[in-house]
Structure formats: structure tokens, C-alpha cells
Amino acid sequence: MFGDFREFLMRGNVVDLAVAVIIGAAFGSIVTSMVNDVLMPPIGVLSGGLDFKDHFIVMNAAKAEEVARTIGHPLTSLAEARARGVPVIAYGSFINSLINFLIIAFCIYMLVKATTKLRTPADASATKECPLCLSKIPLKATKCSGCTSAVA
């Protein structure tokens, strides 16, 4: 039983999947850092100092007022609201996560597009059509690989 399990784990696709998950997690943290530390600050400056990550809507105004009286000032950050137990809708964090997702999706799209381009033949015009069976054959071929007829 353990031998079968070890064989299953050592299959190429299981190991490839594990490597992909680890690389994906690392890539996700890089993109998150890029969004939070590189992209969002200029967007905040261009939008007049708007910082999305601290934008939230208080769900319980009475609780927020009670906390504000206790700490001596209104809640100004999402971290402070969460630390004080005030229920909030953190739409700024959602916007950051949405931007993260779009950047990751775009990067994956570009990666798939590049690998697809690498896998396709570089010169598709290097083939011709067999006049009898209409299969594609190399330009220099003298016989068709599909029907074995002589090709001029």
C-alpha cells in the first residue's frame, strides 16, 4: 500500500503540480507586493491622496461611536477598526485584491501566449499541401507522408 502511494507521489504530474503551487504562491506574493507597494501609491497620488487599503464602511455605527469615544478619536484605519472589533465592509482591500487578480491573470495570459507561440512552428509557410490527400507536408518533401504519392 505504501509502495503504491510512493509511486503515486513520484509521478511526474503530481510533482509538477506541487512545484506549480509553490511557484504560484511565491508569484502571488510578488504581485501583491507590486500592487500594494508600487502601483497603488502612484494611483493614490493621482487620485488626490486616496489610499484604497484603508477604505471601509462601518456596519454598526453605534459600535463605531462607542469605540471612538473610548479611544478619543474616530476610526481612521481598517486595521484599527478590526482590532477594536467593529464590523466593517473592507471595500478598499477588495479593490486591492481585484487589482492583484487582474495583474496575475494578465501575467498568466502573457505566459500562456508566449509558450503557445514557442510551441507552434516558427515558419508555417515551410509546408505545402499534397494535391491528392490535401495533408500538409514539408516543402522539400518528394513523397507525401499521408498517401505516399509522389509530389513535384
C-alpha positions as CSV (number, residue, x, y, z in Angstrom):
1,M,0.0,0.0,0.0
2,F,2.8,2.5,0.9
3,G,4.7,1.5,-2.2
4,D,1.7,2.4,-4.4
5,F,1.3,5.7,-2.5
6,R,5.0,6.5,-3.0
7,E,4.7,5.6,-6.7
8,F,1.7,7.9,-7.0
9,L,3.5,10.8,-5.4
10,M,6.6,10.3,-7.6
11,R,4.6,10.5,-10.8
12,G,5.6,13.4,-13.0
13,N,2.3,15.3,-12.9
14,V,2.0,15.2,-9.1
15,V,5.5,16.6,-8.6
16,D,4.8,19.2,-11.4
17,L,1.6,20.2,-9.7
18,A,3.4,20.6,-6.3
19,V,6.1,22.8,-8.0
20,A,3.4,24.9,-9.7
21,V,1.6,25.5,-6.5
22,I,4.8,26.6,-4.7
23,I,5.8,28.9,-7.6
24,G,2.3,30.2,-7.8
25,A,2.2,31.1,-4.1
26,A,5.6,32.9,-4.5
27,F,4.4,34.7,-7.6
28,G,1.2,35.7,-5.8
29,S,3.2,37.4,-3.0
30,I,5.4,39.2,-5.6
31,V,2.3,40.5,-7.4
32,T,0.7,41.5,-4.1
33,S,3.8,43.4,-3.1
34,M,3.9,45.1,-6.6
35,V,0.3,46.2,-6.3
36,N,0.4,47.4,-2.7
37,D,3.9,48.9,-2.8
38,V,4.4,50.0,-6.4
39,L,1.1,50.5,-8.2
40,M,-1.3,51.7,-5.5
41,P,0.8,54.6,-4.1
42,P,1.0,56.4,-7.5
43,I,-2.7,55.7,-8.1
44,G,-3.3,57.3,-4.7
45,V,-1.3,60.3,-5.5
46,L,-3.0,60.7,-8.9
47,S,-6.4,60.4,-7.2
48,G,-5.6,63.1,-4.6
49,G,-4.2,61.0,-1.8
50,L,-6.7,58.2,-2.0
51,D,-5.4,55.1,-0.3
52,F,-7.7,52.2,-1.1
53,K,-6.5,49.8,1.6
54,D,-7.9,51.8,4.5
55,H,-11.3,52.4,2.9
56,F,-14.1,50.7,4.7
57,I,-17.8,51.1,5.5
58,V,-18.8,50.7,9.2
59,M,-21.7,48.2,9.6
60,N,-22.6,49.1,13.2
61,A,-22.5,52.8,13.7
62,A,-23.3,52.6,17.4
63,K,-20.4,50.3,18.0
64,A,-18.1,52.6,16.0
65,E,-19.2,55.6,18.0
66,E,-18.7,53.7,21.3
67,V,-15.1,52.8,20.2
68,A,-14.4,56.4,19.1
69,R,-15.4,57.7,22.5
70,T,-13.2,55.1,24.2
71,I,-10.1,55.8,22.1
72,G,-10.7,59.5,21.9
73,H,-10.8,59.8,18.1
74,P,-12.8,58.3,15.2
75,L,-11.7,55.1,13.5
76,T,-9.3,56.1,10.7
77,S,-7.8,52.8,9.6
78,L,-9.1,49.4,8.7
79,A,-6.6,47.7,11.0
80,E,-7.8,49.8,13.9
81,A,-11.4,49.0,13.2
82,R,-10.7,45.3,13.0
83,A,-8.6,45.4,16.2
84,R,-11.4,47.1,18.1
85,G,-14.0,44.5,16.8
86,V,-16.0,46.9,14.7
87,P,-17.8,45.1,11.8
88,V,-16.8,46.7,8.5
89,I,-17.1,46.2,4.8
90,A,-13.5,46.5,3.6
91,Y,-14.1,47.6,0.0
92,G,-10.6,49.1,-0.2
93,S,-9.0,45.7,0.5
94,F,-11.3,44.2,-2.1
95,I,-10.2,46.7,-4.7
96,N,-6.5,45.8,-4.0
97,S,-7.4,42.1,-4.3
98,L,-9.2,42.8,-7.5
99,I,-6.2,44.6,-9.0
100,N,-3.9,41.7,-7.8
101,F,-6.2,39.3,-9.6
102,L,-6.2,41.3,-12.8
103,I,-2.4,41.6,-12.8
104,I,-1.9,37.9,-12.1
105,A,-4.5,36.9,-14.8
106,F,-2.7,39.2,-17.3
107,C,0.7,37.8,-16.5
108,I,-0.7,34.2,-16.9
109,Y,-2.3,35.2,-20.2
110,M,1.0,36.6,-21.4
111,L,2.9,33.5,-20.2
112,V,0.4,31.1,-22.0
113,K,0.6,33.3,-25.1
114,A,4.4,33.2,-25.1
115,T,4.5,29.4,-24.6
116,T,1.9,28.8,-27.3
117,K,4.0,30.9,-29.7
118,L,7.1,28.9,-28.8
119,R,5.3,25.6,-29.4
120,T,3.9,26.4,-32.8
121,P,6.2,26.0,-35.8
122,A,8.2,29.1,-36.5
123,D,7.5,29.1,-40.2
124,A,4.1,27.7,-41.0
125,S,4.8,28.6,-44.7
126,A,7.5,25.9,-44.8
127,T,4.8,23.4,-45.7
128,K,2.8,22.6,-48.8
129,E,-0.3,20.7,-49.5
130,C,-0.4,17.3,-51.1
131,P,-2.6,17.6,-54.3
132,L,-4.1,14.1,-53.7
133,C,-4.9,13.9,-50.0
134,L,-4.6,17.6,-49.0
135,S,-2.3,16.8,-46.0
136,K,0.5,19.3,-45.1
137,I,4.0,18.1,-46.0
138,P,7.4,19.9,-45.8
139,L,8.3,22.0,-48.9
140,K,11.4,19.8,-49.6
141,A,9.4,16.5,-49.5
142,T,9.2,14.5,-52.7
143,K,6.6,12.0,-51.3
144,C,3.5,12.6,-49.2
145,S,3.6,11.1,-45.7
146,G,-0.1,10.7,-45.7
147,C,-0.8,8.9,-49.0
148,T,2.8,8.2,-50.2
149,S,2.2,9.7,-53.6
150,A,5.0,11.5,-55.4
151,V,4.9,15.2,-55.1
152,A,6.5,17.6,-57.5
